[in-house]
């Protein structure tokens, strides 16, 4: 069983959109980069939508997302999990990130997009109730198809089409 610790968000105080995953996988944890697995579709999708693809180094990709008002983070701050699959996360080990603090310092965010169903479920289960109690702000939330290589039911082009909603919201 591996102890997994998430990263700080990719974000600027002026971000308008937040993309949430659940917890970085093994390859991402090893490289200390979001979506580092070579078959994960996240960066190819970001390349198609925001010119932030794999042809650039990680710092440049992050800077390009920030320039478009996009923040990237995970719902979980830490957990125990063998391997990379969200289904293997031990529920009793989950610690959620500080969304109250995040949204207080990123007050322009109005839209939250979930990279797959687990991120959405965890956010709605653990973060949404806390936000509802302590914040009057509401967000437009939408689940998008997972970019994980384990989610092979859609082609890259189909995923790009689904994720295009983010580009439309940042124009």
C-alpha positions in Angstrom: 0.0 0.0 0.0 1.5 3.3 -1.1 1.0 6.6 0.7 0.0 9.2 -1.9 0.5 12.9 -1.4 -0.9 15.4 -4.0 0.8 18.5 -5.3 0.1 22.2 -5.0 -2.3 23.5 -7.6 -1.3 24.9 -10.9 -3.1 28.2 -10.5 -2.9 32.0 -10.4 -5.2 34.2 -8.3 -7.0 35.3 -11.5 -8.0 31.8 -12.6 -11.6 31.5 -13.8 -11.8 27.7 -14.3 -10.7 24.8 -12.1 -10.0 21.3 -13.4 -10.1 18.7 -10.7 -8.7 15.2 -10.7 -8.9 12.8 -7.8 -5.2 12.0 -6.9 -2.1 11.8 -9.1 -1.2 8.3 -10.3 2.1 6.5 -9.8 3.8 8.1 -12.9 2.7 11.6 -11.9 3.9 11.1 -8.3 7.2 9.8 -9.5 7.7 12.8 -11.8 6.0 15.3 -9.5 3.9 16.5 -12.4 0.2 16.4 -13.1 -0.8 13.8 -15.7 2.7 12.5 -16.3 1.6 9.0 -17.5 2.6 8.9 -21.2 -0.8 7.6 -22.3 -2.8 10.0 -20.3 -4.8 12.2 -22.7 -4.8 15.4 -20.5 -1.8 17.2 -22.0 -2.7 16.2 -25.6 -6.2 17.6 -24.9 -4.7 20.8 -23.4 -2.5 21.0 -26.5 -5.4 20.9 -28.8 -7.4 23.4 -26.9 -4.8 25.8 -25.4 -1.5 25.1 -27.2 -0.2 23.5 -23.9 0.7 20.1 -25.3 3.5 17.6 -24.8 5.7 19.4 -27.3 6.4 21.9 -24.5 8.2 21.3 -21.2 6.1 20.9 -18.1 6.7 24.5 -16.8 5.7 26.0 -20.2 2.5 23.8 -20.3 1.5 25.0 -16.8 2.2 28.6 -17.7 0.1 28.4 -20.8 -2.9 27.0 -18.8 -2.4 29.8 -16.3 -2.4 32.4 -19.1 -5.8 31.0 -20.2 -7.2 31.4 -16.6 -7.2 27.6 -15.9 -6.2 26.1 -12.6 -5.5 22.4 -12.1 -5.7 20.5 -8.8 -6.9 17.3 -7.1 -9.7 16.7 -4.7 -7.6 14.6 -2.4 -4.6 15.9 -0.6 -3.5 12.4 0.5 -4.6 8.8 0.6 -3.4 5.2 0.6 -3.6 3.4 -2.6 -1.9 0.5 -4.3 -1.1 1.5 -7.9 -2.9 4.3 -9.8 -6.5 3.3 -10.0 -9.0 5.5 -8.2 -11.1 2.4 -7.3 -8.1 1.2 -5.2 -8.1 4.3 -2.9 -8.8 3.2 0.7 -11.7 5.4 1.8 -10.6 5.6 5.4 -7.2 7.1 4.3 -8.7 10.0 2.3 -7.8 13.6 3.2 -9.5 16.3 1.1 -7.7 19.4 0.0 -8.5 22.8 1.6 -11.1 24.1 -0.8 -12.3 26.9 1.4 -8.8 28.3 1.4 -8.3 27.7 -2.3 -11.5 29.4 -3.3 -10.9 32.3 -0.9 -7.6 33.0 -2.7 -8.9 32.2 -6.2 -12.1 34.2 -6.0 -12.6 34.5 -9.8 -13.3 30.8 -10.3 -16.8 30.2 -11.4 -16.6 26.9 -13.1 -15.3 23.5 -11.9 -14.7 20.7 -14.3 -14.1 17.2 -13.1 -11.6 14.9 -14.8 -13.8 11.8 -14.5 -16.4 10.5 -12.2 -14.3 9.8 -9.1 -13.2 13.4 -8.9 -16.8 14.6 -9.1 -18.0 12.1 -6.6 -15.3 12.9 -4.0 -15.8 16.6 -4.5 -19.5 16.4 -4.1 -19.2 14.1 -1.1 -16.5 15.8 0.8 -15.9 19.4 -0.4 -19.3 20.6 -1.5 -20.9 20.3 1.9 -18.1 22.2 3.6 -18.3 24.9 0.9 -22.1 25.2 1.3 -21.7 25.7 5.1 -19.0 28.3 4.9 -19.3 30.1 1.5 -22.2 31.8 -0.3 -20.4 31.2 -3.6 -21.8 28.6 -6.0 -20.0 27.1 -9.0 -21.1 25.7 -12.3 -19.8 22.1 -12.1 -19.5 19.6 -14.9 -18.0 16.1 -15.2 -15.8 15.5 -18.3 -14.6 12.1 -19.6 -11.5 10.9 -17.7 -8.2 11.5 -19.4 -6.8 8.3 -17.8 -5.5 5.6 -20.0 -7.8 3.3 -18.0 -10.8 5.1 -19.5 -10.4 3.8 -23.1 -14.1 4.0 -24.1 -13.6 7.2 -26.0 -11.0 8.2 -28.6 -8.7 11.1 -28.1 -10.8 13.1 -30.7 -14.0 12.3 -28.7 -12.4 13.4 -25.5 -11.2 16.7 -27.1 -14.7 17.4 -28.3 -16.1 16.8 -24.8 -13.4 18.9 -23.2 -13.8 21.8 -25.6 -16.4 23.2 -23.3 -13.6 24.5 -21.1 -12.1 26.5 -24.0 -15.5 27.9 -24.8 -15.8 29.0 -21.1 -12.5 30.8 -21.1 -12.9 32.9 -24.2 
